[in-house]
Amino acid sequence: MACVPEFQHQPVETRNLSDTIREATGVDVGPFFEQWILKPGRKRKPEDEQDLLQRLIGMAQDRPMIAVGALIGAIFLAIRNPALTAVVVKAFLDPKPRPSKKA
């Protein structure tokens, strides 16, 4: 399996994947990761997220090898970080949103 030599044989974090995708594709996926992975709770797609989604789909169609590399990286991240994977899966499968905590 090909990998980024900088991260070979060591754990990686979500920001490592986000930075690597940005460097390889020029697409800043930081806001997407921030909203969908790093912040707790069920999310709704705002209108501006549709634009990011369309750009990611377009990138995958235009540059399939880079898209495959990003997918392999995401799978590797999921395998190496089962706790993060469990949180992401639970967030997508949780039928009701969590109540927000009021200070």
C-alpha positions as CSV (number, residue, x, y, z in Angstrom):
1,M,0.0,0.0,0.0
2,A,1.4,3.4,-0.9
3,C,1.5,6.0,1.8
4,V,2.9,9.4,2.5
5,P,6.5,8.7,3.7
6,E,6.2,11.3,6.4
7,F,3.4,9.2,8.1
8,Q,4.7,5.7,7.4
9,H,4.6,3.4,10.4
10,Q,3.1,5.9,12.8
11,P,-0.4,7.0,13.9
12,V,-1.9,9.9,12.0
13,E,-4.6,12.4,13.0
14,T,-7.5,13.8,11.1
15,R,-5.7,17.1,10.4
16,N,-2.9,15.1,8.8
17,L,-5.3,13.6,6.3
18,S,-7.0,17.0,5.7
19,D,-3.6,18.7,5.1
20,T,-2.4,15.9,2.8
21,I,-5.6,16.1,0.7
22,R,-5.2,19.9,0.5
23,E,-1.6,19.6,-0.6
24,A,-2.4,16.9,-3.2
25,T,-5.5,18.4,-4.7
26,G,-5.6,22.1,-3.8
27,V,-9.0,21.7,-2.2
28,D,-9.3,22.9,1.4
29,V,-11.3,20.2,3.1
30,G,-10.6,21.7,6.6
31,P,-14.1,23.2,6.9
32,F,-15.7,19.9,5.9
33,F,-13.7,18.0,8.4
34,E,-14.4,20.6,11.1
35,Q,-18.2,20.4,10.6
36,W,-18.6,16.7,9.9
37,I,-15.9,15.0,11.9
38,L,-14.4,17.2,14.6
39,K,-17.6,18.8,16.0
40,P,-20.1,16.6,17.9
41,G,-23.7,16.3,17.0
42,R,-25.8,15.6,13.9
43,K,-25.2,18.0,11.0
44,R,-27.3,19.4,8.2
45,K,-25.8,20.4,4.9
46,P,-25.8,24.2,4.5
47,E,-26.0,25.5,1.0
48,D,-22.2,26.4,0.8
49,E,-21.4,22.7,1.7
50,Q,-23.1,21.7,-1.6
51,D,-20.4,23.7,-3.4
52,L,-17.6,21.8,-1.6
53,L,-19.3,18.5,-2.3
54,Q,-19.6,19.3,-6.0
55,R,-16.0,20.3,-6.1
56,L,-14.9,17.0,-4.5
57,I,-17.1,15.0,-6.9
58,G,-15.6,17.0,-9.8
59,M,-12.1,16.4,-8.5
60,A,-12.8,12.7,-8.3
61,Q,-14.1,12.6,-11.8
62,D,-11.2,14.7,-13.2
63,R,-8.4,13.0,-11.2
64,P,-9.5,9.5,-10.3
65,M,-6.0,8.4,-9.1
66,I,-5.9,11.2,-6.6
67,A,-9.4,10.4,-5.4
68,V,-8.4,6.7,-5.0
69,G,-5.3,7.8,-3.0
70,A,-7.5,10.0,-0.8
71,L,-9.9,7.1,-0.3
72,I,-7.1,4.8,0.6
73,G,-5.8,7.4,3.1
74,A,-9.3,7.7,4.6
75,I,-9.6,3.9,4.9
76,F,-6.1,3.7,6.5
77,L,-7.1,6.5,8.9
78,A,-10.2,4.6,9.8
79,I,-8.4,1.4,10.4
80,R,-5.6,3.0,12.5
81,N,-8.1,5.0,14.6
82,P,-11.1,2.7,15.5
83,A,-12.4,5.1,18.1
84,L,-12.6,8.0,15.6
85,T,-14.3,5.6,13.1
86,A,-16.8,4.6,15.8
87,V,-17.6,8.2,16.6
88,V,-18.1,9.1,12.9
89,V,-20.3,6.1,12.2
90,K,-22.4,6.7,15.3
91,A,-22.8,10.4,14.3
92,F,-24.2,9.4,10.9
93,L,-26.4,6.6,12.2
94,D,-27.8,8.3,15.3
95,P,-31.4,8.9,14.5
96,K,-31.9,11.9,16.7
97,P,-29.7,15.0,17.1
98,R,-28.0,15.5,20.5
99,P,-29.4,18.4,22.5
100,S,-27.0,21.4,22.7
101,K,-25.6,22.1,26.1
102,K,-26.5,25.5,27.4
103,A,-24.1,27.4,29.7
